[in-house]
């Protein structure tokens, strides 16, 4: 696969961050990377090896859960499907208000959006994670958000590639 084809195919796995696929392409990929697990390993290494400000850029590229962005239907197809899988597209007014409150508190505290692999959770689990993660210091939460970004990428790759 050419560099251009690789980036076209996998440049969106990490939210609006084709540079990760570009860097992963340079890692001398081979047969071990011809699966979701193998390719995820290469992409995650490229992500982890980046400077903190580049990783922060990936975090800030993620939309807020159940936010005005979702209401405006400006989510990527992947985000819309992921949020729907957790029931975030069908919040009650009270649930939406609680999410918005947590989103505002989280963003004010950490400076990046709350990121969670929503396919691994339901609404109650996500709200519980909000409460728990709001107690973290910034460094701990930065690392947790990066871990969640990697999990989201893995789930996206699982949907595209054989194991």
C-alpha positions as CSV (number, residue, x, y, z in Angstrom):
1,X,0.0,0.0,0.0
2,X,1.4,3.4,-0.9
3,X,1.8,6.1,1.8
4,X,-1.1,8.1,0.3
5,X,-3.4,5.1,0.3
6,X,-2.4,4.2,3.8
7,X,-3.1,7.6,5.1
8,X,-6.4,7.8,3.2
9,X,-7.5,4.5,4.7
10,X,-6.3,5.0,8.3
11,X,-5.8,8.8,8.7
12,X,-9.1,9.2,10.4
13,X,-8.7,6.4,13.0
14,X,-7.3,8.9,15.5
15,X,-9.8,11.8,15.4
16,X,-8.9,14.3,12.6
17,X,-5.2,13.4,13.0
18,X,-3.8,11.9,9.8
19,X,-0.3,12.7,11.0
20,X,-0.5,9.6,13.2
21,X,-1.0,7.4,10.2
22,X,1.8,9.2,8.4
23,X,4.2,8.5,11.2
24,X,3.0,4.9,11.6
25,X,3.7,4.3,7.9
26,X,7.3,5.2,8.5
27,X,7.6,2.4,11.2
28,X,8.6,-0.3,8.6
29,X,5.2,-2.1,8.7
30,X,5.2,-5.7,7.8
31,X,2.9,-8.8,7.9
32,X,2.5,-8.5,11.7
33,X,0.6,-5.3,11.1
34,X,-2.0,-6.8,8.7
35,X,-4.6,-7.1,11.4
36,X,-6.5,-4.7,13.6
37,X,-4.2,-5.6,16.6
38,X,-1.0,-5.1,14.5
39,X,-2.0,-1.9,12.9
40,X,-3.3,-0.5,16.2
41,X,0.1,-1.2,17.7
42,X,1.8,0.8,15.0
43,X,-0.7,3.7,15.2
44,X,-0.6,3.8,19.0
45,X,3.2,3.8,19.0
46,X,3.1,6.8,16.6
47,X,0.6,8.5,18.9
48,X,2.5,7.8,22.2
49,X,5.8,8.8,20.6
50,X,4.5,12.3,19.8
51,X,5.1,15.4,21.9
52,X,2.5,16.2,24.5
53,X,1.2,19.2,22.6
54,X,0.6,17.0,19.5
55,X,-1.2,14.4,21.7
56,X,-3.2,17.3,23.2
57,X,-4.2,18.3,19.7
58,X,-5.7,14.8,19.2
59,X,-7.6,15.2,22.5
60,X,-9.0,18.6,21.5
61,X,-10.0,17.2,18.1
62,X,-12.6,15.0,19.9
63,X,-16.1,16.4,20.2
64,X,-17.8,16.7,23.6
65,X,-20.3,14.0,24.4
66,X,-23.9,14.9,23.9
67,X,-22.9,18.5,23.2
68,X,-24.2,21.2,21.0
69,X,-21.9,19.8,18.3
70,X,-23.9,16.6,18.4
71,X,-27.2,18.6,18.4
72,X,-25.9,20.4,15.3
73,X,-25.2,17.0,13.7
74,X,-21.6,17.9,12.9
75,X,-20.2,14.7,14.2
76,X,-18.1,12.3,12.1
77,X,-20.0,9.2,11.1
78,X,-17.8,7.2,13.5
79,X,-18.7,9.6,16.4
80,X,-22.4,9.5,15.7
81,X,-22.4,5.7,15.7
82,X,-20.3,5.5,18.8
83,X,-22.5,8.0,20.7
84,X,-25.7,6.2,19.5
85,X,-24.3,2.9,20.8
86,X,-24.3,4.3,24.4
87,X,-27.7,5.9,24.0
88,X,-26.3,9.4,24.0
89,X,-28.4,10.3,21.0
90,X,-31.5,9.8,23.1
91,X,-30.9,11.7,26.3
92,X,-33.8,13.0,28.4
93,X,-33.6,16.7,29.2
94,X,-32.4,16.0,32.7
95,X,-29.7,13.6,31.4
96,X,-28.6,16.2,28.8
97,X,-28.4,18.9,31.5
98,X,-26.3,16.6,33.7
99,X,-23.9,15.7,30.8
100,X,-23.6,19.4,29.9
101,X,-22.8,20.2,33.6
102,X,-20.1,17.5,33.7
103,X,-18.7,18.5,30.3
104,X,-18.3,22.1,31.4
105,X,-16.7,21.2,34.7
106,X,-14.3,18.7,33.0
107,X,-13.2,21.1,30.3
108,X,-12.7,23.9,32.7
109,X,-10.6,21.6,35.0
110,X,-8.4,19.9,32.3
111,X,-8.5,22.1,29.2
112,X,-9.6,19.3,26.8
113,X,-12.9,17.4,26.2
114,X,-13.9,14.3,28.2
115,X,-13.0,11.3,26.1
116,X,-14.3,7.8,26.7
117,X,-14.7,4.8,24.5
118,X,-18.5,5.0,24.6
119,X,-18.9,1.6,23.0
120,X,-17.6,0.1,26.2
121,X,-20.2,1.9,28.4
122,X,-23.8,2.9,28.8
123,X,-25.1,6.3,29.9
124,X,-24.8,5.4,33.6
125,X,-21.3,4.1,33.2
126,X,-20.3,7.3,31.4
127,X,-21.7,9.5,34.1
128,X,-19.9,7.4,36.7
129,X,-16.7,7.8,34.8
130,X,-17.2,11.6,34.7
131,X,-17.6,11.7,38.5
132,X,-14.5,9.5,39.1
133,X,-12.3,11.2,36.5
134,X,-13.1,14.7,37.7
135,X,-11.1,13.9,40.9
136,X,-7.9,13.2,38.9
137,X,-5.0,15.6,38.6
138,X,-4.3,16.9,35.1
139,X,-1.4,14.6,34.4
140,X,-3.4,11.5,35.5
141,X,-6.3,12.6,33.4
142,X,-4.2,13.5,30.4
143,X,-2.9,9.9,30.4
144,X,-6.4,8.4,30.9
145,X,-7.7,10.5,28.0
146,X,-4.9,9.3,25.8
147,X,-5.6,5.7,26.8
148,X,-9.3,6.2,25.9
149,X,-8.3,7.7,22.5
150,X,-6.2,4.6,21.8
151,X,-9.2,2.4,22.8
152,X,-11.5,4.3,20.5
153,X,-8.9,3.8,17.7
154,X,-8.8,0.0,18.4
155,X,-12.6,-0.3,18.3
156,X,-12.6,1.6,14.9
157,X,-9.9,-0.7,13.5
158,X,-11.8,-3.8,14.8
159,X,-14.7,-2.7,12.7
160,X,-12.6,-2.3,9.6
161,X,-10.0,-5.1,9.7
162,X,-9.8,-8.8,10.5
163,X,-8.3,-9.8,13.9
